[in-house]
Every structure is written in structure tokens, then in C-alpha cells.
Amino acid sequence: MIRKLAILGVGLIGGSFALALKRAGVVGQVVGYGRNRENLEVARSLGVLDVIMDTPGAAVAEADAICLSVPVGALPDLLTQIAPYLRDDALITDVGSTKQDVIFAARAALGDRIAQFVPGHPIAGAEDSGATAARPELFHGKSVILTPLAENRAETIARVSGWWQACGAAVTEMEAERHDRIFAAVSHLPHLAAFALVAELAERPEAALFFQHAGSGFRDFTRIAASHPEMWRDIALANQGALLDEIDRYQEALARLRQLLENGDSAALQALFERASTARRTLTTYLDRS
């Protein structure tokens, strides 16, 4: 049972975490802090928060569970601000889409209290943001990856895992470097591709005409371009190395495709499309679980 949960960054993920734990009956009071007071007031009116705090330190001072749900670029400063106010028995987790940079920042800010921090990444979300987007079922049946530290005790990891399981999520563990490499390919690159395509079309003189005639394929592919710009800027920069590698691989794949098209190579184009189609149908089995 969590006596007091502090949510720092009360948006889709942080707000849904609070609502899910409330629905599960495993949390007493939820306090929140964020940069946008209006959003915090909305969160309180919706029952996401019980109490609004004016500073990060005040939010965590009496909390035994802390969830950091802010863009990864904001985490170093936030961790530094809360470090002096942490209870000795408080456990901290985050929801960032990158892990190596977060762990580096946590070590710098928390020092010998690093064992209280268990890095995490829920594989759930949407292009919507803010407290109004929060919903208690967001994590139900979804995956949550923890990237534990050598300093974490087994019971500490189990407690944080238990929070997510109470939200209905399936929890797995992974090494941070592997996590960042995988998500550069399957999450970060697709977002950048969608942002790039929509931005390029939007700059054309007849942009409105293109968008007016866009069908379901375009909508499906570019839906994620409506995601939170600040959050994705921070993710891209935080996972720069792995993401640059994936961009290079994707550009090579596009170059091969362009060559086949230029050559009018019908057989090779069909073979490539068939391989991709088969892989995508197989992928559906995994996607249906997440």
C-alpha cells in the first residue's frame, strides 16, 4: 500500500498512473506538482490529484512513492530539486522513453541515494497530453519495462513492479543500453519519420489540398506527429547516438527502394513488399499483446 504518492508532471502518463492506482485501491493520497497550474487544477477537479503542491520539494517531502513524469530533458534539474527532500524510505521511478541519460542524471543528483530510484518505461500512450487525457485503464494489458540498477535491492524492484502490476501492466526488465537501442528503432525513428513527412508537406504551397485528400493510410502513419513536441525533442536528443544509427539504416533502405523504383524492377519491388507484409502480419501477434 502506498501511503502518499507524488506525481511530478501530471499529464497523460502521470495522471493515468495515479488514476489506475486509485482504482486498484493501493494508494492513499496523491499529491502533484507541475509547471502548469491550470492543468493541475483540472487534475484535481477530475480526481487525479488530491492535493496540489507549489514546489517539487514540497511534493516529495512526505511521499513514500514518487513518479517522475516529465520530459526527459527536464529530469536532471527536477532530480536535483527533489534530492534534499526525499524520505529515506521513499521509492522513485520515472516514465521516460530513454533510460541511459535518465540513469546518468539520477546518479549525479541522488548520489548515495541512487538505490531508491528504479528507472521505468511504460509502453503506453497517445498523441493527447495533459490531465484531461489521463485514464485509469491506459496501462491495462500494456508492457512496462524496468531497467534496474546494480544498487537496487530485489525488494525495491519488486515494489515498483507491483505498482505497475496494480495498474494492469505486464512488467519486464531490461538493460538500459539495450532498451535505448531497441526503442530508437521501434518508437523514436517512427515518430521522427512522421514529424518529417507532415512538416515537409505543411511547407508546400498546396499543403491544404494535400491534407484535404489524405486517406486513412496517411492518417494512420502520421497520427503520432501530433504528439507532444517538447517531449519528443528531448527523447530525440537523449537517444541521439542510437537514433542516428537507425536514421542511417532507414535512409539506406529508402535508397535501395528508390533504386528499385528507378530501375522499374517489378519483381524486386514485389519481393520486398511481400517480405515486409509477412513481417508486419507476424508483428500483429506481438502488437495485440501490447
Buried (B, 14 or more C-beta within 10 A) or exposed (E): EBEBBBBBBBBBBBBBBBBBBBBBEBBBBBBBBBEBEEBBEBBBEBBBBBBBBEEBBBBBBBBBBBBBBBBBBBBBEBBBBBBEBBBEEBBBBBBBBBBBBBBBBBBEBBEEBBBBBBBBBBBBBBEBBBBBBBBBBBBBEBBBBBBBBEBBEEEBBEBBBEBBBBBBBBBEBBEBEEBBBBBBBEBBBBBBBBBEBBEEBEEEEEEEEEBEEEEEEBEEBBEBBBBBEEBBBBBBEBBBEBBEBBBEEBEEEEEEBEEBEEEEEEEBBEEBEEEEEEEEEEEEEEEEEE
